[in-house]
Amino acid sequence: MHNIVETENGLAVQVDGEQKAEIGFGPYDDQSIIIDHTFVAEELRGQKVGEELVKHVVDIAREQGKTIVPACSYALAQFKRHEEYHDIWRKES
C-alpha cells in the first residue's frame, strides 16, 4: 500500500515527500464523478499504483452513492478489466 494523499484535484502517491503518481477526478454532475487523468512516474510503474488510485476513487464514489465516468484511457481500461466496478460505471452514450 502506498502513501495516498488528497490533492486539490484528486489523489496522489507521495514517495519521500515527492508526488510520484496522481489521479484527477471531480464532479461530473450531481450523481457522478469524472476521472479525467492518471499519471504514474516511471519508477513506480508495474507496482499497481494506478490500479490502487482507481480503486480509491471507486471507494469514494461508493461512499458518496455516486457513479463514475472514466474519461481517461487508463481508468477506462481498469473499469473494463474489473467487473466489480461495473455497478458504478456511468457509460456515456
N, C-alpha and C positions, 0 to 999 in steps of 0.2 A: 504494500500500500504506500502510495506516495503522499507527500505533504500538499494537499489541495487547499487552496485559499480562494476566498471570494474576491473578485475584482469589480471594477465599475461596470464592466460589460459582460461578465461571465465568471468563469473559474480559471484558475491557473495552478500549475505544479511548479513549486519552487525547489531548487537544489542549492544549498548553501546561500540562501537569500536571493538567488537569481532566478528569474522566471524562465523556465525551460519548456513549458508546454501551456497551451491555453485552449479554451473552448468559449466561443462567443455566443451568447443567447440573450433573448429578451422577449418582451411581449409581442405577440403577433396580432392578437385581438383579445377580447375578454376571456375567451375559452382556451387559448392556445399560446404556446411558447415557440419561437423560431430559433433553431440553431443555425447561425449564419457562417461560422468558420471554426476550424480546428487547426492547431499547429502543434507539432512536437519536434523539438530540437533533435538533430541527428544523433547525438549521444544517448538519447532516451528511446530511440526507435527500436521496435522489436520487443519492448518490455510491457506492451499492452497499456501504455499510458493513455493513448487516445480512447481506447475502449473504456478505461476507468472513468475518464472525464464524461463520455457519453452516458454511461450508467449513472453517474452522479446527477446529471441533468434529468434523466428519466426518473430518478428517485424524487427530485424536487418537483417535477411535474405531477407525479402521482400524489405527493403530499398536498399539492395545491388543487388537485382534481382537474388538471388541465391536460390537453393533448399537445403533441409536438409536431411541428413542421420541420423535418430535417432538410434544410435548404443547402447545406454544404455537402459535397460529394462523399466525404468520409463518414459523416453522420448518416447519410442515406444508405451507404453500404452497411453500416452497423445495424440499421433498422431492418434491412433486407436479410441480414445474417441471423438476427436474434428474434425468433418468433415471440419471445416473451415481451417484446416491445410493441407488437402489433396492436395491442388493445389501446394504446395511447398515440398511435401513429395517425396523424391527420394528413390524409392524402389529398393533395390539391388536384383538381380536375383540369 
